[in-house]
Amino acid sequence: MSTPIDEDALASRFPTAFAWGAATSSYQVEGSTDADGRGKSIWDRFVNEPGRVVDGSNGDTAIDSYRNIAGDVATIKALGLGSYRFSLSWPRICPDGDGRVNQAGLTYYSKLVDALLAEDITPWITLYHWDLPQTLEDAGGWPERATAERFGEFARIAHEALGDRVKHWITVNEPWCAAFLGYASGEHAPGRREPAASIAAAHHLMLGHGLAARAIKAADPDAVVSIGLNFYPVHAASDAPVDLDAARRVDGVQNRWFTDAALRGVYPEDIVEDFKAVTDFSFVEDGDMALIHAPIDVLSVNYYSRFTVTGNGGATSASAAPTGAGSAWPANEHIGFVSSGLPVTDMGWEIEPAGLTQMLVRLHTGYPEVALAVTENGAAFPDKIEDGAIHDPERLEYVQAHLAACADAVEAGVPLVGYFAWSLADNFEWAWGYTKRFGLVYVDFETGERTIKDSGHWYGDLVRRARTNREAE
Ligand code: IFM
């Protein structure tokens, strides 16, 4: 175990105006996939295909959040958090992904927002966390430009209904995953393995981001608009040119592709050259990059781990797919992901808190015009309930170390405005089903009963201390 942390000292290292929160996403927690006029999403279809989800499970019930607004809000309150990040299920609101609105879907989110606000909890809404309406996939999915256009309309509809009460909007969560796990490796829905289409998908996800960001800002210039990207420090396995080139390629696709598009209106030239091995980019139309380069206020940083890569690879995925998937790295199938010997979580992801500080400093240096928020950070470990408690020292240490890493970044001058633990509660972990637990709160998947883990108690305590500091000012 590392040295015990002084919580007061840690709390005092953060700005007083800071969003302390936890995050979830619709398909991972809501359940009620047939309720009240909700349409089908690509995940409803995918989970029913044999072999896609390691435990054969699905999100039909998930952790039943749709039917339990009061319980979820009480949990957030019991933790003492001031912010909650959740996503809207697009097919719950627009069952076919077009302009036809299912009022019951909007009513659910409206009630959730009201319940949060009544407890002084600030909602941060993500518009797209991977549950594309199946009808849009049937029409070609994200590789088609029309999907981006429909997404822009969806953003307008959602904002019109909720924007009077919600200021914080994240357009797309982790477009890298949606594009490359969804359309290249096939680990995620819709499970396609089409390298060229995955790059078109990545472009249209960014175009959708640009259209959504513009729709929200047009309706409310004071809205705080963001995009959620997953970042990894990338290290070469050796100084050999082939490994250094692998590091450049992975860093480019994972870390530079989406930020340069959103914040500079260009794709990095070296990666465009690499991708030309599989696509002619004919899907990029004049004016697209300017649309993607929409003004945003915050860059949302999801951080879990680091990569060490070799150019003499063979590993097909960095996400350790459970189900024998194809490569998530179009034009880069020669690249492999190797261990650097650091301790790992239950996902097999290496733990490197200092990488978070480095990434935040790098992002601030490269894109000084935006504030940063850590909108996902956390770790899966196998938890056991013992005498009504969950002792999770490894997760606790992970959260402490990463919060200390955030504080280091703040002291290095990074304008960090929030931290959201992933996740509020154990939930459906995509192709891993219910076999991986990321929550600050333990969920009994049979009964739905929630129990705050030691890590959750500690985090809540830190947040309360931070609030006391604010009130003392
Ligand atoms: O559960 C996911 C989340 O949906 C997106 N970011 C990573 C998390 C852990 O894998």
Residues whose N, C-alpha, C, O or C-beta is under 5 A from the ligand:
A	BS01	IFM	none
